[in-house]
Amino acid sequence: KAGVTQTPRYLIKTRGQQVTLSCSPISGHRSVSWYQQTPGQGLQFLFEYFSETQRNKGNFPGRFSGRQFSNSRSEMNVSTLELGDSALYLCASSLGTGATNSPLHFGNGTRLTVT
Amino acid sequence: EDQVTQSPEALRLQEGESSSLNCSYTVSGLRGLFWYRQDPGKGPEFLFTLYSAGEEKEKERLKATLTKKESFLHITAPKPEDSATYLCAVSRGALTFGSGTRLQVQP
């Protein structure tokens, strides 16, 4: 069974640009969550989608947004990039939402560098 | 605010030298405590979920236990391939992660 796939693996952008990251969940998983990982802050929750609806959101500014499609694939967008947005962005899928305590299965992330 | 603190930050063991990693948490209404393993350049890999105090789960050389305030990940007779960062997280919907313990097992 294929795992969570994230594309691209690496991305370099300039401050002020926007970026879109993509995530394909494990087949049959309907919930997709996004996390940001940095050396200073560790893993921080961005948002969770289930059945194309945002079910939960972390404490990130509105520049961070996401969506989920009918096939459960998800995209995350960051607009007006700042240097501090440089991080590893991880997508995770699960059978149920966070409310059901379904274990998250993570992809290997997209490494975003903002210059 | 939910808080998760892991100790030690880093741990170096000789192959076969057993030890424990600690995860202390402060959360109201804990729904579950999760342990993950993360290798360099990869996403976290799920290990265990614990739901209530007194619960224990085992997988190969790893055993996770849970009390009302902390969880331990016991590593028995570790091998070099157990070297990784071990993360714990508490759940109230979304996961709140600790900063992890970097484990290095030397042959």
Backbone of each chain as ProteinMPNN parsed JSONL, in Angstrom:
{"seq_chain_A": "KAGVTQTPRYLIKTRGQQVTLSCSPISGHRSVSWYQQTPGQGLQFLFEYFSETQRNKGNFPGRFSGRQFSNSRSEMNVSTLELGDSALYLCASSLGTGATNSPLHFGNGTRLTVT", "coords_chain_A": {"N_chain_A": [[0.854, -1.191, 0.0], [0.663, 2.134, -0.935], [2.322, 4.907, 0.575], [1.89, 8.162, 2.146], [2.18, 10.735, -0.149], [4.143, 13.473, -0.953], [4.581, 16.417, -2.831], [6.376, 19.225, -4.21], [9.578, 17.713, -3.262], [11.586, 19.421, -2.507], [11.869, 22.98, -2.396], [12.568, 26.224, -3.447], [12.015, 29.536, -2.779], [11.388, 33.044, -3.238], [11.236, 35.777, -0.966], [8.039, 37.194, -0.48], [6.831, 35.929, -2.616], [4.392, 33.386, -3.58], [3.416, 30.004, -2.691], [2.54, 26.641, -3.504], [1.84, 23.567, -2.081], [1.632, 20.019, -2.418], [-0.292, 17.11, -1.57], [-0.836, 13.667, -1.457], [-2.946, 11.411, -0.005], [-2.874, 8.263, 1.865], [-4.452, 5.56, 0.26], [-7.893, 5.378, 0.763], [-7.882, 6.797, 3.094], [-9.452, 9.562, 4.534], [-8.968, 11.85, 5.88], [-6.828, 14.633, 6.057], [-4.011, 16.185, 7.366], [-1.94, 19.02, 8.055], [1.342, 19.933, 8.997], [3.875, 22.08, 10.306], [7.377, 21.952, 10.522], [10.085, 23.075, 12.307], [13.456, 23.782, 13.405], [13.455, 25.374, 15.711], [10.796, 25.616, 16.705], [9.739, 23.107, 16.52], [7.326, 20.576, 15.725], [4.369, 21.871, 14.478], [0.882, 22.3, 14.387], [-1.025, 22.955, 11.521], [-3.521, 22.812, 9.889], [-6.518, 20.788, 9.472], [-8.235, 18.659, 7.256], [-11.249, 17.119, 6.25], [-13.29, 15.21, 4.261], [-13.383, 17.295, 2.35], [-13.756, 19.545, 3.882], [-12.611, 22.022, 6.127], [-11.655, 21.038, 9.289], [-10.322, 21.687, 11.57], [-8.074, 24.131, 12.879], [-4.853, 25.535, 13.262], [-2.734, 27.909, 15.046], [-1.856, 29.875, 12.985], [-1.057, 32.535, 10.697], [-3.378, 34.107, 8.343], [-2.179, 33.885, 5.883], [-1.527, 31.337, 5.396], [-3.121, 28.708, 3.939], [-5.425, 26.131, 2.94], [-6.761, 23.324, 1.089], [-9.018, 20.656, 0.266], [-9.599, 18.054, -1.994], [-12.172, 16.202, -3.804], [-11.184, 13.642, -4.114], [-9.718, 13.256, -1.892], [-7.133, 14.195, -1.971], [-4.863, 16.838, -1.113], [-4.023, 20.311, -0.947], [-1.724, 22.834, 0.066], [-1.352, 26.268, 0.602], [0.824, 29.015, 0.708], [0.916, 32.401, 1.003], [2.555, 35.506, 0.123], [5.31, 35.078, 1.033], [7.503, 34.788, 3.825], [10.77, 35.099, 5.373], [10.798, 33.568, 7.682], [9.102, 31.501, 7.099], [10.458, 29.4, 6.117], [10.869, 26.004, 6.284], [10.162, 22.54, 7.107], [7.46, 21.113, 5.639], [4.933, 19.061, 6.557], [2.685, 16.571, 5.587], [-0.041, 14.638, 6.676], [-2.012, 11.692, 6.73], [-5.092, 10.107, 7.731], [-7.494, 7.63, 8.823], [-9.8, 8.541, 10.173], [-10.952, 11.652, 11.615], [-9.067, 13.953, 13.732], [-10.507, 13.963, 16.038], [-11.304, 11.395, 16.401], [-9.069, 10.11, 17.153], [-7.534, 8.666, 15.354], [-4.503, 7.239, 14.22], [-1.934, 9.29, 12.826], [-0.437, 9.2, 9.63], [2.479, 10.05, 8.234], [3.827, 11.877, 5.417], [7.006, 12.355, 3.7], [7.52, 14.988, 3.571], [7.809, 18.443, 2.404], [10.512, 20.409, 1.747], [10.815, 23.688, 2.3], [12.493, 26.547, 1.333], [12.97, 29.904, 1.923], [14.214, 32.729, 0.436]], "CA_chain_A": [[0.0, 0.0, 0.0], [1.488, 3.322, -1.046], [2.209, 5.817, 1.697], [1.537, 9.543, 1.841], [3.113, 11.313, -1.119], [4.168, 14.942, -0.984], [5.376, 17.013, -3.904], [7.695, 18.662, -4.478], [10.356, 17.425, -2.056], [12.347, 20.633, -2.172], [11.363, 24.177, -3.052], [13.229, 27.47, -3.057], [11.208, 30.671, -3.203], [11.845, 34.371, -2.81], [10.321, 36.5, -0.073], [6.953, 37.881, -1.171], [6.152, 35.024, -3.549], [3.496, 32.411, -2.974], [3.795, 28.632, -2.994], [1.515, 25.616, -3.301], [2.374, 22.242, -1.814], [0.621, 19.014, -2.712], [-0.263, 15.906, -0.734], [-1.752, 12.568, -1.795], [-3.017, 10.558, 1.182], [-2.975, 6.82, 1.699], [-5.74, 5.19, -0.306], [-8.907, 5.072, 1.755], [-7.844, 7.801, 4.162], [-10.236, 10.727, 4.152], [-8.525, 13.018, 6.643], [-5.47, 15.109, 5.786], [-3.549, 17.257, 8.258], [-0.674, 19.639, 7.696], [2.169, 20.389, 10.104], [5.123, 22.758, 9.993], [8.443, 21.539, 11.424], [11.287, 23.901, 12.304], [14.342, 23.439, 14.528], [13.155, 26.157, 16.904], [9.432, 25.416, 17.195], [9.33, 21.717, 16.412], [6.159, 20.291, 14.871], [3.201, 22.677, 14.832], [-0.317, 21.983, 13.6], [-1.544, 24.014, 10.647], [-4.952, 22.58, 9.721], [-6.997, 19.444, 9.162], [-9.374, 18.583, 6.343], [-11.962, 15.838, 6.165], [-14.394, 15.332, 3.293], [-13.285, 18.594, 1.686], [-14.087, 20.616, 4.822], [-11.609, 22.25, 7.168], [-12.259, 20.63, 10.559], [-9.561, 22.229, 12.683], [-7.067, 25.062, 12.392], [-3.867, 25.94, 14.254], [-2.503, 29.348, 15.213], [-1.025, 30.429, 11.931], [-1.734, 33.662, 10.042], [-4.232, 33.794, 7.205], [-1.377, 33.633, 4.671], [-1.493, 29.885, 5.258], [-4.454, 28.194, 3.634], [-5.398, 24.806, 2.34], [-8.02, 22.798, 0.592], [-9.019, 19.224, 0.001], [-10.421, 17.73, -3.154], [-13.106, 15.083, -3.609], [-10.424, 12.375, -4.043], [-8.988, 13.387, -0.618], [-5.861, 14.88, -2.14], [-4.911, 18.155, -0.467], [-2.995, 21.299, -1.251], [-1.517, 23.898, 1.044], [-0.833, 27.461, -0.051], [1.344, 30.085, 1.556], [1.072, 33.617, 0.198], [3.453, 36.55, 0.636], [6.274, 34.335, 1.83], [8.472, 35.472, 4.701], [11.939, 34.261, 5.647], [10.442, 32.656, 8.766], [8.289, 30.382, 6.608], [11.352, 28.306, 5.76], [10.55, 24.901, 7.181], [9.71, 21.287, 6.501], [6.003, 21.032, 5.729], [4.554, 17.656, 6.579], [1.29, 16.201, 5.422], [-0.353, 13.349, 7.285], [-3.386, 11.246, 6.485], [-5.637, 9.155, 8.687], [-8.822, 7.133, 8.453], [-10.78, 9.436, 10.724], [-10.445, 12.956, 12.015], [-8.356, 13.984, 15.0], [-11.466, 13.704, 17.118], [-11.437, 9.946, 16.56], [-7.759, 9.585, 17.572], [-6.89, 7.807, 14.36], [-3.08, 7.587, 14.087], [-1.518, 9.999, 11.631], [0.63, 8.612, 8.833], [3.105, 11.205, 7.616], [4.705, 11.83, 4.267], [8.372, 12.769, 3.994], [7.58, 16.43, 3.655], [8.363, 19.364, 1.413], [11.438, 21.339, 2.394], [10.678, 25.01, 1.696], [13.479, 27.553, 1.71], [12.604, 31.242, 1.452], [15.419, 33.583, 0.42]], "C_chain_A": [[0.889, 1.239, 0.0], [1.248, 4.238, 0.147], [1.751, 7.195, 1.255], [2.607, 10.134, 0.928], [3.002, 12.825, -1.118], [5.065, 15.413, -2.126], [5.293, 18.522, -3.837], [8.424, 18.332, -3.179], [11.119, 18.645, -1.564], [11.829, 21.798, -3.006], [12.134, 25.383, -2.531], [12.433, 28.622, -3.644], [11.816, 31.95, -2.645], [10.791, 35.017, -1.925], [9.287, 37.282, -0.887], [6.202, 37.014, -2.171], [5.14, 34.167, -2.811], [3.889, 31.014, -3.422], [2.617, 27.694, -2.711], [2.192, 24.264, -3.156], [1.262, 21.222, -1.979], [0.818, 17.762, -1.87], [-1.292, 14.899, -1.237], [-1.781, 11.601, -0.633], [-2.975, 9.081, 0.829], [-4.373, 6.495, 1.176], [-6.717, 4.773, 0.789], [-8.929, 6.034, 2.933], [-8.565, 9.055, 3.7], [-9.812, 11.995, 4.878], [-7.079, 13.355, 6.291], [-5.163, 16.272, 6.722], [-2.207, 17.775, 7.764], [0.019, 20.144, 8.956], [3.404, 21.098, 9.552], [6.178, 22.299, 10.997], [9.661, 22.434, 11.237], [12.163, 23.517, 13.484], [13.946, 24.159, 15.823], [11.805, 25.852, 17.531], [8.972, 23.971, 17.142], [8.163, 21.562, 15.445], [4.962, 21.087, 15.371], [2.064, 22.423, 13.851], [-0.772, 23.195, 12.801], [-3.062, 23.894, 10.485], [-5.225, 21.13, 9.357], [-8.212, 19.532, 8.257], [-9.953, 17.182, 6.362], [-13.155, 16.059, 5.248], [-14.493, 16.754, 2.757], [-13.6, 19.781, 2.587], [-12.962, 20.778, 5.836], [-12.249, 21.977, 8.52], [-11.552, 21.26, 11.76], [-8.463, 23.111, 12.114], [-6.141, 25.446, 13.529], [-3.698, 27.447, 14.265], [-1.494, 29.891, 14.217], [-1.784, 31.567, 11.253], [-2.503, 33.216, 8.802], [-3.478, 33.563, 5.909], [-1.285, 32.126, 4.381], [-2.926, 29.394, 5.019], [-4.329, 26.815, 2.994], [-6.732, 24.458, 1.743], [-7.869, 21.301, 0.368], [-9.986, 18.953, -1.136], [-11.272, 16.485, -2.892], [-12.391, 13.726, -3.557], [-9.517, 12.328, -2.816], [-7.607, 14.003, -0.762], [-5.969, 16.301, -1.587], [-3.78, 19.042, -0.98], [-2.917, 22.312, -0.125], [-0.869, 25.073, 0.316], [-0.315, 28.433, 0.997], [1.572, 31.303, 0.668], [2.033, 34.587, 0.887], [4.489, 35.937, 1.585], [7.208, 35.239, 2.621], [9.634, 34.524, 4.976], [11.62, 33.2, 6.698], [9.571, 31.495, 8.342], [9.154, 29.216, 6.152], [11.184, 27.181, 6.772], [10.335, 23.641, 6.368], [8.205, 21.219, 6.716], [5.587, 19.59, 5.528], [3.05, 17.501, 6.423], [1.097, 14.831, 6.052], [-1.782, 12.969, 6.95], [-3.805, 10.246, 7.549], [-7.027, 8.75, 8.237], [-9.914, 8.09, 8.914], [-10.163, 10.77, 11.072], [-9.674, 12.843, 13.324], [-9.268, 13.659, 16.177], [-11.631, 12.207, 17.379], [-10.137, 9.305, 17.008], [-7.161, 8.594, 16.597], [-5.43, 8.2, 14.227], [-2.812, 8.312, 12.775], [-0.376, 9.256, 10.956], [1.214, 9.733, 7.976], [3.816, 10.878, 6.314], [6.093, 12.292, 4.674], [8.587, 14.273, 3.869], [8.069, 17.151, 2.424], [9.248, 20.341, 2.166], [11.384, 22.661, 1.655], [11.756, 25.942, 2.24], [13.084, 28.874, 1.095], [13.841, 32.135, 1.558], [15.054, 35.046, 0.184]], "O_chain_A": [[1.771, 1.372, 0.848], [0.135, 4.338, 0.663], [1.282, 7.375, 0.131], [3.801, 10.037, 1.214], [1.916, 13.387, -1.261], [6.153, 14.882, -2.35], [4.258, 19.064, -3.449], [7.924, 18.647, -2.099], [11.273, 18.863, -0.362], [11.411, 21.633, -4.152], [12.326, 25.54, -1.325], [12.204, 28.682, -4.852], [12.631, 31.936, -1.723], [9.592, 34.817, -2.124], [9.63, 37.949, -1.863], [5.068, 37.323, -2.535], [5.039, 34.21, -1.584], [4.605, 30.85, -4.41], [1.815, 27.927, -1.807], [3.006, 23.865, -3.989], [0.095, 21.513, -1.716], [1.938, 17.403, -1.508], [-2.464, 15.228, -1.421], [-0.751, 11.019, -0.295], [-3.033, 8.699, -0.34], [-5.358, 7.095, 1.607], [-6.408, 3.928, 1.628], [-9.902, 6.073, 3.686], [-8.317, 9.554, 2.602], [-10.25, 13.091, 4.528], [-6.22, 12.476, 6.234], [-5.946, 17.212, 6.853], [-1.44, 17.048, 7.132], [-0.612, 20.7, 9.856], [3.908, 20.763, 8.481], [5.908, 22.26, 12.197], [10.203, 22.535, 10.136], [11.661, 22.978, 14.47], [14.093, 23.601, 16.91], [11.68, 25.832, 18.755], [7.911, 23.644, 17.674], [8.03, 22.313, 14.479], [4.585, 20.992, 16.539], [2.272, 22.345, 12.64], [-0.888, 24.303, 13.325], [-3.802, 24.786, 10.902], [-4.332, 20.364, 8.996], [-9.099, 20.362, 8.457], [-9.23, 16.193, 6.477], [-13.935, 16.991, 5.444], [-15.576, 17.338, 2.72], [-13.702, 20.909, 2.106], [-12.424, 19.793, 6.341], [-13.255, 22.593, 8.872], [-12.128, 21.352, 12.843], [-7.977, 22.877, 11.008], [-6.599, 25.662, 14.652], [-4.423, 28.172, 13.584], [-0.402, 30.315, 14.592], [-3.015, 31.566, 11.234], [-2.312, 32.114, 8.286], [-4.061, 33.097, 4.931], [-1.002, 31.713, 3.257], [-3.822, 29.65, 5.823], [-3.249, 26.406, 2.566], [-7.707, 25.198, 1.872], [-6.765, 20.762, 0.292], [-11.056, 19.555, -1.219], [-11.102, 15.805, -1.879], [-12.935, 12.765, -3.013], [-8.649, 11.461, -2.714], [-6.968, 14.306, 0.245], [-7.048, 16.893, -1.596], [-2.723, 18.561, -1.388], [-3.907, 22.607, 0.544], [0.047, 24.891, -0.486], [-0.941, 28.643, 2.036], [2.329, 31.242, -0.3], [2.283, 34.485, 2.088], [4.526, 36.246, 2.776], [7.638, 36.294, 2.155], [9.506, 33.308, 4.833], [12.109, 32.073, 6.62], [9.32, 30.589, 9.137], [8.63, 28.149, 5.834], [11.341, 27.388, 7.976], [10.326, 23.654, 5.137], [7.734, 21.262, 7.853], [5.844, 18.981, 4.489], [2.261, 18.209, 7.048], [1.972, 13.97, 5.968], [-2.662, 13.828, 6.894], [-2.962, 9.615, 8.187], [-7.655, 9.406, 7.406], [-10.833, 8.413, 8.161], [-8.973, 10.988, 10.844], [-9.63, 11.781, 13.945], [-8.816, 13.133, 17.194], [-12.053, 11.807, 18.464], [-10.088, 8.094, 17.224], [-6.35, 7.756, 16.992], [-5.131, 9.391, 14.129], [-3.395, 7.984, 11.742], [0.532, 8.75, 11.615], [0.538, 10.291, 7.112], [4.333, 9.778, 6.12], [6.339, 12.586, 5.844], [9.702, 14.767, 4.041], [8.662, 16.557, 1.524], [8.806, 21.013, 3.097], [11.846, 22.761, 0.519], [11.907, 26.099, 3.451], [12.884, 28.965, -0.116], [14.434, 32.275, 2.628], [15.936, 35.903, 0.14]]}, "seq_chain_B": "EDQVTQSPEALRLQEGESSSLNCSYTVSGLRGLFWYRQDPGKGPEFLFTLYSAGEEKEKERLKATLTKKESFLHITAPKPEDSATYLCAVSRGALTFGSGTRLQVQP", "coords_chain_B": {"N_chain_B": [[-3.2, 25.903, 28.184], [-1.981, 23.31, 26.143], [0.844, 21.366, 26.993], [3.874, 19.704, 26.219], [6.656, 18.022, 27.256], [9.79, 16.71, 26.6], [12.351, 14.522, 27.684], [15.61, 12.956, 27.953], [17.054, 15.656, 25.921], [18.894, 14.661, 24.142], [20.401, 11.464, 23.729], [22.864, 9.098, 24.171], [23.655, 5.81, 23.611], [25.22, 2.646, 24.222], [25.228, -0.204, 22.133], [22.866, -2.576, 23.162], [22.551, -1.467, 25.658], [20.1, -0.729, 27.799], [17.493, 1.74, 28.228], [15.4, 4.605, 29.137], [13.065, 6.913, 27.751], [11.546, 10.045, 28.469], [8.309, 11.572, 28.607], [6.607, 14.248, 29.539], [3.429, 15.646, 30.254], [0.973, 18.243, 30.052], [-2.279, 18.592, 29.923], [-5.694, 19.182, 29.471], [-8.299, 16.953, 29.493], [-7.235, 14.663, 28.077], [-7.084, 12.847, 25.122], [-5.56, 10.986, 23.937], [-2.228, 9.653, 23.806], [0.563, 9.802, 21.803], [3.294, 8.071, 20.309], [6.019, 8.64, 18.159], [8.488, 7.891, 15.698], [11.231, 9.472, 14.156], [13.261, 9.564, 11.392], [16.247, 11.028, 9.977], [15.53, 13.388, 7.44], [13.077, 12.318, 6.853], [9.508, 11.809, 7.318], [7.646, 11.674, 10.447], [7.172, 8.436, 11.91], [4.541, 6.401, 12.874], [4.293, 4.883, 16.076], [3.028, 4.075, 18.641], [-0.201, 4.314, 20.306], [-1.506, 5.495, 23.313], [-4.092, 5.414, 25.711], [-5.089, 5.54, 28.338], [-4.202, 5.911, 31.813], [-1.858, 3.607, 33.086], [-1.865, 1.942, 30.962], [-0.037, -0.098, 28.661], [2.104, -0.656, 25.87], [3.749, -2.689, 23.446], [6.427, -3.116, 21.09], [8.579, -4.905, 19.366], [11.701, -3.993, 20.455], [10.785, -1.92, 21.921], [8.823, -0.402, 24.482], [5.995, 1.252, 25.552], [4.657, 3.237, 28.144], [2.078, 4.663, 30.255], [1.2, 7.229, 32.521], [-0.759, 9.398, 34.66], [0.466, 11.801, 34.293], [2.731, 11.534, 32.755], [4.6, 9.829, 30.165], [6.505, 6.966, 29.313], [9.069, 5.769, 27.201], [10.436, 2.831, 26.859], [13.461, 1.353, 26.004], [14.75, -1.617, 25.162], [17.765, -3.389, 25.174], [18.965, -1.943, 22.874], [19.625, -1.497, 19.312], [21.893, -0.357, 16.729], [20.218, 0.446, 14.595], [18.041, 1.5, 15.867], [18.544, 4.104, 16.273], [17.402, 7.361, 16.133], [15.097, 10.171, 16.118], [12.824, 10.426, 18.701], [9.502, 11.143, 19.128], [6.9, 12.441, 21.153], [3.389, 12.996, 21.444], [0.391, 14.721, 22.323], [-3.134, 14.404, 22.18], [-5.896, 16.385, 21.478], [-7.816, 16.426, 19.547], [-6.259, 17.988, 17.312], [-2.72, 17.228, 17.115], [-0.368, 17.914, 19.673], [2.977, 18.287, 19.765], [5.956, 17.162, 21.478], [9.403, 18.268, 21.764], [11.111, 16.274, 21.165], [13.406, 13.449, 21.531], [16.675, 12.863, 20.722], [18.08, 9.964, 19.815], [20.993, 8.077, 19.876], [22.526, 5.126, 19.041], [25.304, 3.342, 19.593], [27.466, 0.974, 17.982]], "CA_chain_B": [[-2.5, 25.533, 26.949], [-1.34, 21.993, 26.216], [2.319, 21.377, 26.98], [4.533, 18.408, 26.17], [8.097, 18.191, 27.478], [10.494, 15.449, 26.479], [13.72, 14.501, 28.203], [16.538, 14.063, 27.682], [17.046, 16.154, 24.54], [19.715, 13.737, 23.371], [20.829, 10.304, 24.507], [23.779, 8.228, 23.441], [23.725, 4.507, 24.262], [25.947, 1.571, 23.572], [24.354, -1.306, 21.719], [22.532, -3.467, 24.255], [22.367, -0.715, 26.901], [18.689, -0.335, 27.894], [17.22, 3.052, 28.823], [14.028, 5.1, 28.99], [12.818, 8.296, 27.369], [10.416, 10.565, 29.223], [7.423, 12.557, 27.998], [5.687, 14.821, 30.528], [2.429, 16.424, 29.546], [-0.066, 18.988, 30.761], [-3.384, 18.767, 28.995], [-6.985, 18.852, 30.068], [-9.091, 16.134, 28.584], [-6.379, 13.904, 27.17], [-7.786, 11.834, 24.331], [-4.603, 9.962, 23.556], [-0.824, 10.043, 23.744], [1.14, 9.11, 20.667], [4.746, 8.052, 20.122], [6.467, 8.553, 16.783], [9.929, 7.839, 15.439], [11.539, 10.229, 12.951], [14.616, 9.44, 10.866], [16.642, 12.25, 9.255], [15.026, 13.536, 6.08], [11.812, 11.605, 6.677], [8.425, 12.199, 8.2], [7.479, 10.808, 11.615], [6.546, 7.126, 11.711], [3.723, 6.065, 14.035], [4.686, 3.72, 16.881], [2.012, 3.647, 19.614], [-1.175, 5.2, 20.923], [-1.921, 5.115, 24.662], [-5.305, 6.171, 25.983], [-5.423, 5.735, 29.75], [-3.13, 5.627, 32.772], [-1.685, 2.19, 33.349], [-1.8, 1.212, 29.701], [1.29, -0.381, 28.128], [2.125, -1.279, 24.542], [5.092, -3.127, 23.077], [6.724, -3.423, 19.695], [9.978, -5.308, 19.281], [12.503, -3.602, 21.621], [10.17, -0.726, 22.497], [7.616, -0.506, 25.282], [5.497, 2.551, 25.984], [3.763, 3.213, 29.296], [1.4, 5.94, 30.458], [0.619, 7.582, 33.809], [-1.629, 10.563, 34.513], [1.225, 13.017, 33.995], [3.866, 11.306, 31.88], [4.724, 8.562, 29.454], [7.885, 6.521, 29.136], [9.361, 4.846, 26.108], [11.543, 2.003, 27.305], [14.154, 0.699, 24.897], [15.479, -2.756, 25.726], [18.843, -3.909, 24.329], [18.852, -1.257, 21.58], [20.555, -1.752, 18.228], [22.17, 0.895, 15.989], [19.084, 0.849, 13.76], [17.063, 2.222, 16.691], [18.944, 5.522, 16.299], [16.376, 8.211, 15.513], [14.467, 11.083, 17.069], [11.554, 9.893, 19.172], [8.588, 12.246, 19.435], [5.605, 12.118, 21.727], [2.385, 14.01, 21.148], [-0.892, 14.524, 22.983], [-4.228, 14.683, 21.266], [-7.231, 16.9, 21.818], [-8.177, 16.786, 18.18], [-4.944, 18.086, 16.678], [-1.632, 16.757, 17.956], [0.652, 18.832, 20.188], [4.196, 17.489, 19.858], [7.137, 17.569, 22.204], [10.534, 18.627, 20.903], [11.784, 15.045, 20.775], [14.673, 12.962, 22.087], [17.559, 12.3, 19.679], [18.737, 8.773, 20.34], [22.068, 7.512, 19.073], [22.977, 3.841, 19.572], [26.611, 3.04, 18.985], [27.763, -0.474, 17.992]], "C_chain_B": [[-1.81, 24.18, 27.144], [0.167, 22.126, 26.16], [2.853, 19.962, 27.012], [6.035, 18.643, 26.269], [8.781, 16.833, 27.448], [11.915, 15.581, 27.029], [14.285, 13.092, 28.114], [16.407, 14.558, 26.252], [17.808, 15.212, 23.635], [20.223, 12.639, 24.295], [21.71, 9.433, 23.635], [23.925, 6.941, 24.238], [24.662, 3.585, 23.508], [24.938, 0.505, 23.176], [24.136, -2.252, 22.887], [22.281, -2.786, 25.584], [20.95, -0.155, 26.974], [18.528, 1.024, 28.568], [15.766, 3.437, 28.599], [14.028, 6.563, 28.58], [11.545, 8.762, 28.065], [9.626, 11.589, 28.426], [6.451, 13.024, 29.08], [4.685, 15.71, 29.82], [1.478, 17.129, 30.506], [-1.16, 19.254, 29.752], [-4.668, 18.42, 29.72], [-7.778, 18.045, 29.047], [-8.255, 15.382, 27.577], [-7.205, 12.857, 26.437], [-6.858, 10.695, 23.941], [-3.201, 10.523, 23.576], [-0.162, 9.162, 22.701], [2.659, 9.155, 20.751], [5.049, 7.849, 18.635], [7.986, 8.45, 16.765], [10.188, 8.623, 14.154], [13.015, 10.046, 12.603], [14.954, 10.696, 10.08], [16.112, 12.267, 7.828], [13.709, 12.839, 5.82], [10.747, 12.156, 7.613], [8.332, 11.256, 9.39], [6.741, 9.523, 11.262], [5.815, 6.739, 12.993], [4.225, 4.804, 14.733], [3.521, 3.216, 17.734], [0.996, 4.756, 19.874], [-1.522, 4.636, 22.297], [-3.092, 5.999, 25.045], [-5.54, 6.459, 27.455], [-4.258, 5.306, 30.625], [-3.085, 4.133, 33.072], [-1.547, 1.352, 32.088], [-0.343, 1.041, 29.263], [1.146, -0.998, 26.748], [3.571, -1.594, 24.176], [5.201, -3.381, 21.589], [8.216, -3.666, 19.61], [10.719, -4.872, 20.552], [11.91, -2.402, 22.353], [8.946, -1.079, 23.323], [7.246, 0.876, 25.776], [4.526, 2.364, 27.138], [3.211, 4.605, 29.532], [0.923, 6.056, 31.907], [-0.227, 8.83, 33.585], [-0.868, 11.83, 34.11], [2.371, 12.8, 33.02], [3.786, 9.948, 31.205], [6.205, 8.249, 29.314], [7.955, 5.623, 27.912], [10.627, 4.099, 26.522], [12.146, 1.295, 26.102], [15.065, -0.372, 25.5], [16.49, -3.277, 24.708], [18.82, -3.268, 22.944], [19.953, -1.657, 20.602], [20.818, -0.436, 17.492], [21.003, 1.369, 15.135], [17.959, 1.515, 14.554], [17.407, 3.708, 16.799], [17.95, 6.346, 15.491], [15.975, 9.273, 16.536], [13.098, 10.521, 17.419], [10.695, 11.063, 19.687], [7.358, 11.713, 20.148], [4.658, 13.286, 21.452], [1.106, 13.677, 21.904], [-1.99, 14.997, 22.038], [-5.433, 15.254, 22.0], [-7.868, 17.333, 20.499], [-6.888, 16.814, 17.387], [-3.885, 17.587, 17.656], [-0.737, 17.913, 18.381], [1.885, 17.997, 20.477], [5.18, 18.062, 20.859], [8.274, 17.815, 21.234], [11.393, 17.415, 20.542], [13.035, 14.724, 21.569], [15.459, 12.345, 20.947], [18.346, 11.164, 20.282], [19.791, 8.298, 19.35], [22.554, 6.238, 19.757], [24.246, 3.446, 18.84], [26.903, 1.552, 19.064], [28.935, -0.793, 18.91]], "O_chain_B": [[-1.151, 23.936, 28.155], [0.703, 22.905, 25.372], [2.343, 19.116, 27.747], [6.614, 19.374, 25.464], [8.4, 15.919, 28.18], [12.578, 16.604, 26.861], [13.53, 12.122, 28.191], [15.713, 13.936, 25.448], [17.414, 14.986, 22.491], [20.444, 12.86, 25.486], [21.351, 9.079, 22.512], [24.28, 6.978, 25.416], [24.867, 3.733, 22.303], [23.907, 0.344, 23.83], [25.092, -2.684, 23.53], [21.849, -3.43, 26.54], [20.636, 0.805, 26.271], [19.355, 1.405, 29.396], [15.002, 2.709, 27.966], [14.877, 7.346, 29.005], [10.594, 7.999, 28.233], [10.193, 12.374, 27.666], [5.568, 12.27, 29.488], [5.039, 16.444, 28.896], [1.223, 16.665, 31.617], [-0.985, 20.051, 28.83], [-4.713, 17.466, 30.496], [-7.899, 18.429, 27.884], [-8.513, 15.44, 26.375], [-7.932, 12.079, 27.054], [-7.303, 9.584, 23.652], [-3.0, 11.723, 23.387], [-0.305, 7.939, 22.714], [3.239, 10.143, 21.202], [4.438, 7.024, 17.956], [8.668, 8.87, 17.7], [9.46, 8.467, 13.173], [13.899, 10.334, 13.41], [14.057, 11.365, 9.568], [16.231, 11.282, 7.099], [13.264, 12.775, 4.674], [11.045, 12.871, 8.57], [8.88, 10.155, 9.349], [5.824, 9.513, 10.441], [6.404, 6.749, 14.074], [4.538, 3.8, 14.093], [3.077, 2.079, 17.578], [1.271, 5.943, 19.697], [-1.799, 3.445, 22.432], [-3.097, 7.193, 24.745], [-6.117, 7.489, 27.803], [-3.443, 4.465, 30.246], [-4.111, 3.486, 33.282], [-1.156, 0.187, 32.148], [0.483, 1.93, 29.472], [0.212, -1.753, 26.478], [4.493, -0.866, 24.544], [4.251, -3.79, 20.921], [9.017, -2.744, 19.763], [10.384, -5.349, 21.636], [12.5, -1.923, 23.321], [8.138, -1.925, 22.94], [8.073, 1.588, 26.346], [3.685, 1.465, 27.124], [3.779, 5.6, 29.082], [0.329, 5.128, 32.455], [-0.395, 9.271, 32.449], [-1.463, 12.803, 33.648], [2.933, 13.767, 32.504], [3.031, 9.061, 31.602], [7.043, 9.145, 29.211], [7.05, 4.839, 27.626], [11.726, 4.653, 26.534], [11.432, 0.712, 25.286], [16.008, -0.079, 26.236], [16.154, -3.568, 23.56], [18.671, -3.969, 21.943], [21.04, -2.087, 20.988], [20.036, 0.506, 17.623], [20.816, 2.574, 14.965], [17.018, 2.041, 13.959], [16.632, 4.483, 17.361], [17.691, 6.063, 14.32], [16.453, 9.271, 17.671], [12.31, 10.183, 16.535], [11.108, 11.842, 20.546], [6.833, 10.658, 19.791], [5.093, 14.42, 21.255], [0.774, 12.508, 22.104], [-1.781, 15.882, 21.207], [-5.917, 14.698, 22.986], [-8.381, 18.444, 20.362], [-6.462, 15.792, 16.849], [-4.116, 17.528, 18.864], [-0.388, 18.776, 17.576], [1.855, 17.105, 21.326], [5.243, 19.273, 21.07], [8.134, 17.6, 20.03], [12.296, 17.516, 19.712], [13.643, 15.594, 22.193], [14.987, 11.423, 20.283], [19.185, 11.373, 21.158], [19.527, 8.138, 18.159], [22.948, 6.27, 20.923], [24.25, 3.245, 17.626], [26.629, 0.921, 20.085], [29.319, -1.955, 19.039]]}, "name": "protein", "num_of_chains": 2, "seq": "KAGVTQTPRYLIKTRGQQVTLSCSPISGHRSVSWYQQTPGQGLQFLFEYFSETQRNKGNFPGRFSGRQFSNSRSEMNVSTLELGDSALYLCASSLGTGATNSPLHFGNGTRLTVTEDQVTQSPEALRLQEGESSSLNCSYTVSGLRGLFWYRQDPGKGPEFLFTLYSAGEEKEKERLKATLTKKESFLHITAPKPEDSATYLCAVSRGALTFGSGTRLQVQP"}
